[in-house]
Amino acid sequence: MSSATAGSPKLSPGTVPPTVETVLAFVNTRADGSGRRELFEDGDSFAAWLAEREEFAGETVVTDADAAVARELRDALVTVLLAHSGDEETLGEPLRRAERHLRRVGSLYPLATVVTADGVELASPQAGVPRVFGTVLAAVTTFAQSSDWGRVKACRNPPCHLGFFDRTRNGGGLYCSTGCGSQVSMRKHRQRQRQGSGAPSEG
């Protein structure tokens, strides 16, 4: 697979292509402790999620082991998206572990090049759950060829880490919403106040 070329068109910051929607739908299945529930908890919940996504249309037999694999793939992708946001705790060994895992997954769920008169796309040649993982990888790979891959991020506000497409003009967005940005600013403000008063900081 070739890397992104200089001729790859840049998207308008407000444009979210279907490939990015697929990636964000997959990564935004995590529980966050603030109301979002885990959608890949077991085989049944994973199957229910798949049934709601058109790109994964068709009956698929899903096991609890499949759900565990989905969680591992998702969490590795979230780590990469946090790196796009410059999250310091992600950079270094956590990112390297995630990248190693994604390389292993890529070898397990290879993609096929589909050539038509209208163009070329990547697709999974497999069936069932392997096709699901291949479809996610195809979406990642297709969009990553553009120069806007770094705009697909995860919110730096823990424990949110919601995946989002950075629509800012300069691509410098760090949070999925102004609310998350405000929460981080408030925590930093309170920490400075505690340090200034000599009170012990919260763990």
N, C-alpha and C positions, 0 to 999 in steps of 0.2 A: 504494500500500500504506500503510495507516494505521500509526501507531506503536503501541506497546504501550499499552493502556488501563489506567486505574486499577482497573478491575474484573477484570483478569487474575488468576486464582488463583495464589497462591504454592505451590510444591511443598515437600513435606517434603525436607530436605536429603538423605535417603537414597534419594529417588526419582529414577531416571534414565529419562526417557521415551524411546520409540523414536527420536524425532527427534534427541535428543542422542547416542544410540548410533550413529546413522548418521553424524553429524558426527565423532564421536571415531574411529570406524572409518576414516574417510577421512583424517583428519589424522595418525593414528598409523601411517602407512605409511612414515615416513622412517627412514633409517639414522641411528644415533646414535653410532657409534663404540664402543659397549659391547655389541654382540651383535645389536642390531636391524638387519635388512638392509633395503635399499631395495626396496620392493614395486612402485614405479612406474618401475623402471629402463628398461624398454622396453615395446613393445607386448605381448609375450608375458607378461611378469610382471604387467602391468596387467590383461590378460585373465584370467589365473589368479586374481588377487584378486577380480575381478568375479564370476567363476564361484562363489566361495564365499559371496557375499553375496546373501541372498534378495531384498532390495529391488531388486537389479539383475538379477533372474532373466531368463533368455532369452539366446540366442546373440547376441553382439555382436562385430563385426569391429573390432579395435583395431590401430592403427598406432603406430609409435614417436613420431610427431608428437602423437598423442592422449595418450600417456604424458607427453610434455613439457608439454602443456597442463594435465594433471592435477597435475603437480608444481608448476606455477606457481599454480594455484588453491589447492592444499593449503598451499603456503608462505605465501600471503597470509592464509589463514585462521589458520595458526599464529601469524603476527604479531599478528593481532587478539586471539587467545587469550592471547598473552604480555602484551599490553597490559592485559587483564583481570587479570593477575597483578601488574601494576605494574612490569614489567621496564623498567628505565630505558633500556637500549640500544635498546628497541623504540619507545619514545615519541618523538614528533617526526616527522622526515622518513620513517623506515622505516614507521611506521604510516600516514602520509599516502599513501605509495606503494602500500601494501597496499590501502588503502581505494579509491584510484583504480582499481587493478586489479580489485577486486571489483565496482566500478560498471560497468567495461567488460564483465566476464564476465556480469553481470546483464542487460546489454542484448543479449548474444549468445544467451543461453539463457533467454528469457522464460518465465514461469510462467502456468498457467491456473487459474482458480478453478473448483473442482468442487463443485457444490451438490447435496446429496441430502437426503432427509427426516431423515437421522440427523445431518446437520451439514454443515460446509463445510471443504474442505481445498484446499491448493495442490498441483499436480502438473505435471510437465513434459509438454507436448503433443508433444514431439519423440520421435524414435526413435534407436536406436543409442547411440553415445557421447554425443551432445548430451543425450539423456535422462538419462544417468548424471550429468552435471554439473548438469542441471536438478533432479534428485532431491536432490542435495546442497544446492543453493541453496534448494529448498523446505523441507528440514529445518531449515536455518539460519533462514530467514525465519519459519517457523512457531514455532519455539521462541523466537526473538528477540522475539516479541510478548509473551512473558511477562516478569515482573519478575525472572526468574532467569537471564537471558542472561549476566550477569556472572559466574555460577558456572561457566560453561564456560571453562576456563582451560588454559594450557600451563605445564608445570613450569618454574620459573625457574632450575633447576639446569642450566647448560650442560655437556655438549651434549645432555642428556636431552630437554627440551622436549616431553615426552609430554603429550598432551591428556588432561584429566581433568575430572570433574564435582566441584566443591568441595562436600563434604558437611558441612563445619564449620557449626556453628550460626550463626556471625556472618558466614559467607562470606569469611573472611579467610585461607583456605588459599593457600599460595604454591607448594607442591611436591606432586608426585604421590604421594609416599610419605615415610615418616619417614627412609628411607635417603637419599633425595636431600637432605632437609633437613639431615641429619647431615653429609653431604659438604660442603655449603655452609658450615655452621658450622665444620667442621674447617679448610677453606681460609681462612676469615676469621681463625681463631685462629692458624694458621701465619703468615699475612701480618702480623698484629700482632706476633708473636714476632720475625719478620725485621726489621720496622721498629724494634722496640725494641732489637734487637742491632746495628742499623746495617747489616745485610746487605742487598744489593740484592734487590728483590722480583723474582719470576719474571714474565716477559712473558706 
